[in-house]
Amino acid sequence: MKAIKDSVHGHVRLDPVAADLLETPAFQRLRHIKQLSTVRLVFPSANHTRFEHSLGVYHLATRALRGLALDDDTAAHVRAAALLHDIGHGPYGHQTEGIIHRETGADHDDIGWLITDPDREVTQVLEANGLNPDRVASLVAGEGGVGALVSGELDVDRMDYLVRDAHHTGVPYGSVDVGRLVNELRLLGGTPTGTTSADTADLVLAEGNVATAESLLVARSLMNAVVYRHHVSRVAGAMLERACERLLASTDRSIREFRRMADHDLLVALGESVPELGRRIERRDLYKRAVWVGLGDVPAGTVDAGHAEERAAEREIAERLGLDAHAVIVDVPKRPGLKEAASTVIVDGVPQRLEDASELVSALRAAERRRWRLGVYCPGEHVDAVHEVAREVLGIRGGR
């Protein structure tokens, strides 16, 4: 077995299929996609990549599979899916996912289009090793019972990125006991023969692990507050999204070409085609916050605004002030939620949702609501003027 030294998990040992997949261009591209995209403008050491994260997810999936009663063929498909789960990401990862979804209808965990890519390197490796590419793609999407190990409430993707992001940012909040988590995972549900059904079973945490599940929830909530939703990253991410939209609208670059770019490719393209935003992002010369308000100060209709409504509000604010149409950015995040609260744990022999078994969940949900912020950003010299007009356009009642 080939072994690779990892900064978080030590030595990651690859089976022959994983070693071959590692050499495909689609996987090697992940060396050039930073895991934390614009967050690294806040935490300078957060330069780890989706390449190393994918190795970590593969490693944790391999460990988790030791405690699950799965046949060898299913386990091999799960390991391949764990390794490949991020190959569908575009440049800057989640920061460009909204654009790609609007253009293609697909999210990063939909890798079916890569499976049928004309070059087919990934498909060729899978088929040469007796694996079904479509089955791997469905597991990446979290389908088929055991797919929840790759993409679900208790997935190894979440376990790896929390500890990895905490390690590389230098903050302690993402530290969780991944060893216990992967060792306590079980598939609940059987067949008439008593064997585990990988397609219909539910992934759960074994008896006595409510606190284990809570630790994952707390880590995610704290990392959201301190790292993932830091206001500098939010501003930079919103600027990047607007710049990418203009890149696609003003050039003949296809969405297929766009989603295969690496981070540095995108920065170069933005510098050439959308220089006023591209260079600001590259140099960390970011827009400032003109409005930054919580959930209680924002009308429900504004909270639930979609992409079109955000852009319409931006245009109206800019027009009222006689500013360039691209000088105002309205950033309305999704309503706060905790996906992990739907995790299943065994309590007194009975499977329960974590939100029913833990009193901590309601407190964390309240904390997420308190931290939610709507932002309006613009160049520093326009902050005061944009502040007043944006509050009127968006119907904001209080706050800054």
N, C-alpha and C positions, 0 to 999 in steps of 0.2 A: 504493500500500500504506500502511495505517495503521501508524504507528510509536509504540511506548510505551517510555519510558525506564525501564530496569531497573537496580537497584542492583548487580547481579552481572554481567550480560552486556552492559550498554550498551543500545543501541536494539534492541528486539524488533519486527520488522516482521511484521505480520499480513496474511495473504491475506484476500480478501473473506469466505470462509466463517468463518474464525476471528473476524473483526471482528463478524460477525453473531452468532456463538455467544457472544461476550463480553457481549452485551447481554441475554442470557436471564436470568431470575430465578435459575435453578439455578446459573449460573456466577457471577453477582453475589453470591450468598450466600457464596461462598468468600472474599470480602473480610472476612467476619466469623468465619472459622474460623482460628485461629492455627495455624501450621505445627507449633510445638513444644509446644503444650498446656501441661502442667504444668511443662515444663522452664523456662519463662519465670519460674517462681518462684525459680529458681537464677540464671539469666542475664537480668538486667532488660532488656537490649537485644534479646532474642530475641522481638520482637513482629511478625515477618513472618508473612504469611498464605499460605494455600493458593491464593489468587488469584494472587499474584506467582510462587509456585512453579510453578503450572500454566503460566503464561506462559513461564517458564524451560524447562520440559520441552518445550513446543511449539517453542521456539527451537532447542534442541539436537536435537530430532527433525528439524527442517527442515534443519539443517546435516548431520546424519548421512545423510539421504536423498540428498544430492548425490553421495555415493560409492557408493550402492546402485543396481543396475540394475533399477529398478522402473518400471512403467508409470505414467502420470500419474494414473489413477484410483486405483490402490493407494496411491500416495504421498499423494493427497488424503485418503483414508480414514485413513491412519496419522497425518497431521497433526491431523485432527479428534480422533482417539482420544487423542493426546498431550495436547491441550488439555483434553479432558474427563475425563482419567483419575481425577481426584479428586472429581468432583461427587457421588459416592456416599458420601462421608464424612459421618458424623454429627458432632454438636457435640464439640469437643475431640478430633477426629480419632481416632487409634488408641486413645485412652483409653476410648472408648465402643464400640469395634468388637466386643469380646467380648460385650457385652450385646446388641447388634443381631444378631450372628450367632446367639446362643442363641434369640432371639425369632423370627428370620426365616430362618435358615439361609444368609444371604447375607453376603458380605464387601464391603468398600468398592469393590472393583474389579468387582463385579457390578452394572452399571448398567442391566440389562434392565428393571427395574421403573420406572426413570426414563424410559426410552424410551417406555413405555406409560402414563406419567402422564396423568391426565385433561386437564391443561392442554397437554401435548405441545409446549411451546415449543422444546425442543431438537430433537425429531423434526421439527417443521415447518421449522426452519432447515436441517437436514441434507437432508431430502427436497427442499426448494426449490432446493438446490444440487446435486442429482443424486447424493447420497450415501445409502447404505443404512444406516439406524440399527442394524440387527442386526449388520451387519458391523463397524461402529464399536464396538459393545458387545463383540464377540468379541475385537477387537484390544486393548481396554482390559483384558480378562481375560488377555491374553498368548497368545491362541490364533492358529493359522494361520501358524506360521513367523516371519514378520516381526513378529508380535505381541510377540515377545521384545524388540523395541526399546522397547516401551512398558512391558512388565512381564516381566522375565526377569533372568538373572544379569548381563547387561551393559546393562541398560536405562538410558535417559536420565533416568528418574525418579530413580534412585539418584545419578547423576552431578550432577544439579542440587541435590538436597537436601543432599548432603554439602558442596558448596562454599557453598551459600546458608546453611546452618545454621552453618557455621564462620564465615562473614562476619558474621552477625548476633549470634552468641554472643561473638565476639571471640577464639575459640580457633583455633590454627593447624592443628589435626590433620586437618581435612577437606579441606585443600587438595590437589586433584588436577589433573592436566593434562587438563581436559575437551576442549580443542582436539584434542589427539592422540587421545584416546579416540574421539571421534566421527568423526574423519577416518580412523581405522584399522579401523573396523567394516566387515565384509564379510558377504554372504550366501553361504553355501557350499551348493551344490546347484543343479542345472540341469535343464532339460527337453531332450528330443531335439532341439529347435531351437537349443539353446545359450543360451536366455534364462534369466533367474533365475526360479525358481518361488517366489513370495512365500508360498505356503501350506505348502510342505514344506521350504524351505531352512533351514539353521541359521545363527544369528547368531554370528559368530566375530570374533576380533581377528586381523589380518593378521600375516604373518611378522615376527619381530623385536620382539614386543610382550609378552613374558612379564613384563618389569619394569613395563610399563604396566598390565597386569592386576593385578600385585602391589600397585601403588600404590593402586589402588581398594580392595583387600582391607585393606591397612594402614590407610587412612583410615577405613574403616568400623569396624574393630576399635578404633581409638583414640577415635573419636567415641562408640562404644558405652560405652567405659570412662569417658570424661570428661563426656559430655553426655547421651546418650540414657538411660543407666541410672544416672544420679546418684541417690543414695539419697533426696534430698528429693523429686525428681520421682516416684520409685517410691512413696513414702509418699502423696504427694498424689494420684497416679493411682489407687492402691488405695482411698483414701477417696472419691474421685469415683465410682469404679465402684460401691461399696456404696451411696452416696447415690442414684445413678441407679436402681439396682435398687429401692430403697425408694420412689422417686418413681413408678415405673411400677406398683409393687404397691399403692400407697396412693391413687392418683388414677385418673381415667378417661382419662388421656392415652394415646393409642394409640402403638404403636411407630412407625407411619408418621409421625405428628406429631412424635414424639421425634427421629427420624433426620433431620428437616428443620430442626431448631432450629439457631440459631447459638450461639456460645459464651456471649454475654451473655444470651440467652434462657434457657439452661440454668442459669446462675448465679442468675438471678431466680427461676426455678421452684424450685430447690433451697432458696433462702433462705426461700421461702414454705412449702414442703411438707416439707422435711427440714432445718430450721434448724440443728440441732446440728452437722451435718456441713457443710451448705452455707455457713454463716457462717465456719466454721473454714477452709474452702478459700479463700473470698473474702479472708479476713484473713491468710492464711498462718499460722494457728494450728494447726499440724499435730500429729498423733500422733507419738510418739517410738518409736525402735526398741527393743523388748524382746529380740528375738532377731535376729541378723544373722550367718548361718553359711554356710560354703562347701560345695561339692558333696561333699567327702570326709566331712563330718560328718553327712550326711543319708541315711537309709535310702532304697533305690531306690524302695520303694513310696510314700514321701512325695514324692520328686522327681517322680514321675509322677502325682501327685495331680491330679484334675480339679476342676472348679468345685464339684461337690457335696461332694467330700471336703474341700476347703478350708473351705467354709461349715460343715460338720459339726464340723471341728476348732475353728473359731472359737466355735461354740456350747458345745462341751465345755469349752474353756478358761474361757470366761466363767461358765458354770454352776458349775464347781468353785470359782471365786473369789467367787461371788455378785455378779458384775458384770452390768451391762446387756448384753444379747445383742449389741449393736452396738458395744461398747467394745473389741473385739478384732478385729484384721484379720490373717489369714494370707495371705501373698503368696508363692506358689511360681511362679517364672518357668519358661518352657519350658527344656528342656535346651539348652545352648549349641550354636550351629551357625554356619557361615559359608556362606551360600547362594552367595556369589560364587566359592567354591572350585570350583564346577561349571562355571564359565565355560570356553569353548573357545578355545584359542589355536593358531595354526599354528606348529609347530616343525619345521624341516627339511622343510617341505612336507607335513607330516602333522598333521591336527587332533588335539589332545590336550586333556584336561581340565586345568585349571590345577593342580589338586591333584596331578596326575601329573607336571607339567612344572616345578613349583616346590617347592624344599625349604622355602620360607618358610611354606607353608600349614600344615604340621604344627605349627610353632612358634606360629603365630597361633591355631590350634585349642586348643593347650595353654593359651595365655594366656586365651582365652575361658572355658575350664573353670575356671581359677584365679579368675577374676573373678566367677563365678556366685555369687549369694547368695540364700538363703531369708530372708525377713523376717517378723517378727511385730511388729505395731504396736499401740499403745494410748495413752491419755492419759498424760502424764508421771508422774502420781502413782501409777500402777499398774505401772510398768515392772518393778520388782524382783519383784513377785508374779507377774506374767504371765510373766516370764523363766523362772522355775522350773517352773511348771505347763506352759507351752508346750513346753519341752524334753522333758518326760515324755510329753505327749500325742503329739508328733510323732516321738518316738524319736531325738532328736538326741543325738549321742554326745560331741562336743567343741565347741570354739569358743565364741563369746559368744552 
